[in-house]
Amino acid sequence: MTQNNAAYHIPVMLNECLEGLDIHPDGTYVDLTFGGGGHSREIFKLLSPKGRLISFDQDLDAKNNTWEAPNFYFVDSNFAFLKNQLRLLGIKQVDGILADLGVSSHQFDEGSRGFSIRSNDVLDMRMNQRALIDAKKVVNDYEIDDLISIFNKYADLPRAHKIAQEIVQARSNSPLETTGDLMEAVKRFAPKFKENKFYAQLFQAIRIEVNNEMGTLEDMLKQTAEVLSPEGRLVVMSYHSMEDRLVKNYMKRGHLDGTIEKDFYGNVLKPLAEINRHPITASEEEIERNPRARSAKLRIAKKI
């Protein structure tokens, strides 16, 4: 088993994820966000020939980091189709599921993908490059009310209405083709000395819309309890508060919106039990090595 691209993505909180999965050598495990294969590779090392690893990724670039083994399966699919894809493999239940949400280092660094604020690239931001909606379509074709909603909901941007107006005005002169065009159109709203944070929030909002990240996360979470075996582990690492809130609500209360159902005796009806009541965060040493780990929050639960 060789690593095709060591710089593709540095796995965040690797040891914490492996401990959270509580791996049994003969078990069946799923990595829903394969990326550069960093987490998958280490999970696979802990499996016996009887154990199985199924890794998902909708980004075709990720497939270049796979390896050949009779008990390793790469699924070229969005993790929203978790249950169906496992059924196609003849798998009904698994012993652990890992999801490292967000954008990989490779996607940020690959200029043609348009995820980064650091260079002037084509407005794309698709994790699945076969998808029909890209950032260019969102920025140039969405109605002003839709843009306002996206900026409020996915980035909590101050003056979202004004920012959307400015984009609509700019695109009326000529389409916004690149990340640089977009940043230039709204530069007067970027607070002094906090420009990068502003642009990062703006890009985050558009990226979440392009990839329907919240919708696919909801779909995936609702399927995990169905495919986990009793005592099976769900390990999820999120990078912004909206993701973390959904994960927390599902693990803690059994419902994505945070509502609680109780039985006759007052026990909360939920499919999972939290292993850690509060999210695990990266050490200062890891953050120094890998700044992306700074915003990561890791939550672990097991099937009741």
N, C-alpha and C positions, 0 to 999 in steps of 0.2 A: 504494500500500500504506500504510494508516494504522494507527496503534496505538490500539486501542480503550480500553486501560486501562493507562496508564503506570505506575501504582502497584501493579499486580497482582503483580509479582514482579521483583526486581532480579536479573538473571542473574549468577551467581557465576563468577569466573575466565573471563570471556567471551573475552578474547584468547587465553588458554592453551587453551581448548577449540577455538577456530577453528584455531589453529596445530596442535593435536593431530590434527585431522581432515585436515589437509593438502589443502585443498579444490581440486579441479580444476573449472573453470567448467562443463564439459560433463558432469560426473559426477552420480551419483544418491546422495542422502544421506538419512539417517533421523534424526529427533529423536524419541526415545522418550518424552520428558516435556515436552510442549509448554508447558503452564502458561500464562504470560502471553505466550509467544511471543518472549521476549527473545533466546534463542539462535537459534531458528528464523529470526527476522527477519534476523539478521546473516549466517547461513549463506546465506539466499536472496539477499541482496544480492551475494554473491560468485559466484552462478551465472549462466550465460548462458541464453538462452531454450531451449537444448538440455538444460541441466541440470535435475534434478528434486529436489524436497524432499518427503518424506513425513513428516508429524508425527503422533505418537500422543498421545492423552490420554483416559483413562476418565472424567475429571471433566467433566460437561456445561458447567460454567461456563467452561472453557477455550475452548470453541468460539466464545465471544463475542469472542475476540482474534484470530480467523483473518482471512484476506483472500482475495480472489478472484484467481487466476492459473491459466493453463492448465498450468503445470508445478509447482503446489503442491497437495498432497493432504492433507486432514485425516482421520485415522482415529480414529473414536470407539470406542476399544478399549483394553483392558489390554495392555501390551507383552509379556505372556506369549504372546500370539498373533501375534508378530512374523512368523514365516514364513508362516502361513496368510493373514494380511492382505496381505502383499506379493504372494503368489500371486494373490489376488483382483484385484489391480491389474495382474497380468501381469508382475510384476517378480521375477526369480529371484536376481539378485545386485545388491549396492549397493557403493558406494565408501567409505562411512563411516557409522558409527552413533554417536550421542551419547545418553547417558543421565545426566540430572541427578536423582539419586535423592532420596527424602525428600518432605517436605511443602512446598508453596509458601507464600510469604508471604501470599497471598490466602487460602489455607485456614486459616492461623493467625489471620488478622485477621477473617475472616467469622464473626461470633459464632454463627450458627446451626449451624456445622459441629462445634463442640465440641472443637477441637484444642488450644485454648489454656488455660493455667492462669490467665490474667489476668482472666477474667470468668466469670460464672456462667451457663453455657449448657447446652442439652440434650446429654446424653451421646450423641454420634453417631460422629464420627471416621472416617466412610466417605469415601474418596477417590472411589469410585464410588457416587453416591447412589442407584443402583438396586439395590445389593447388599442381601442379606437380613440379614446379620449386622452389627449396629452395636455401639457401646461399651456401650449400655444392656443389650443381651442378654448380652454377655460378663460384665459386672459383676453382673448380677442372676440369670443362669441357669447360668453355668458352675459345675461342681463345684469344691470347694475344692482338690482335687489338681490340677485343670487350671489354676486361678488361680496356685497355687504354681509350677507348671511355667513358666507365662508370665512371671511376675515374675523367676524365676531365669534363664531362657533369654534373655529379651529386654531385661532391664535390670540383671541381677545385683544385685537389691535385697537388702540385708541384712535378715534376719528376714522373708523372704518368706512363711514359714508363718504367722507372727503377723499379718502384714498381710492375708493371705487370710482368716484366721479373723475378723479384725475386720470385713472387708467382708461376710462371710457373716452375722455377728451383726447388723450394721446393717441389711442388707436383709431380715432376718427380721421386723423391726419394720415397715418400709415400704420399697417399692422405691426404689433410688437413681436419681433421674430426671435430675439435672444434674451438671455438673462440680463445682459447689460441694458437692453432697451427697456425692460421692465424696471430695473433699478433707477435708471435715468428718469423715467416717467414719474416716479414717486419720491425722488430724492429729497424734496423739500419737507417731507414728513419725517425723515430720519433724524432722531434727536442727536444733537452734537455729542461726540464721544461715545455714542451708543448706536452708531450706524449699523454695525455688524449684527447686533442683537435684533434690531428692527427688521433688517432684510432677512435674517434667519427665520423670524416669526412669519413674515410674509410668505417666504418660500415654503415653510412648513404647512401653512394653511392651504396653499395651492396643491402641494404634493399629496396631502391627505385627501383632498377632493379628487384629484386625478386617479388615485389608487383605491378610492373607497375604503380607506384603511379602517375607519371605525365600523363600517358595516361588515367587513370581512372578519374583523376581530370578534364582533358580536356573534356572527354565524359560527365561527370556530369554537368559541367558549361554550356555546350551547350544546355542541356535539361532544365535547370532551368527556362529560360524565357518562355518555352512552357507550363510548368505546373503551373507557378505562376499566380494567378489572378491579375487583374489590382490593382495597389498599394500594391501588395504582396511584402514581404521583403525577401531578400537573405542576410544571415549573415554568413561570412566565416572567420575562424581563421586559419592562417597558421603559420608555424614555421621555414621556411627557404625561402631564396630569390626567388628560382625558383617557388615555390608555389605562393608566394605573387605576383610575376610578372604576372602570368597567371590570377589570380583573379583581379588584378588592371586593366590589359588590357581589360578584359571582361566587367568589370563594367564601366570603364571610356570610352572605345572606341568601345565596342561591338564586338571586334575580339580578339582572344587569342594571335595572333602574334603582336597586337598593331597597325595594320593598321586601317585607318579611312575612312569611306564612308560618303559622305555628300549629302543632297538633293539639289534641284535647288536653294534653298535660303541659302545654306551654313550651314544648321543645321546637326550636326552629327547624322547619322542613327545608333541607338543602342536601344536594348530592355530595358535596365535598366538605372536608374539615381542614381548617388552616393548620399548617405545620408551624409557620411563623406568624404571629399576630401583627407584627410590624414588618414593613419591607426591609430586606437586606440591601445595604449599599456597599459600594466598592471602597477598599482601603485607600488611604492617601498615597501609599506606594504604587498601587495599581493606577490611580488617577494620574500620577506623575508619568507613568509609562504609557498610558493610553487615555488621553483626555476625554475620549468619548464615554468612558465609564462614569464620568462625573454625574450625569443625569440619570443613570440607570437605577431602577428599583426592581428588586427580585422578590417575587412572592411564590410560595410553595403550598400546595394542598394535596390531600389524598382522598381517594374515593371512599366514601363511607360504606 
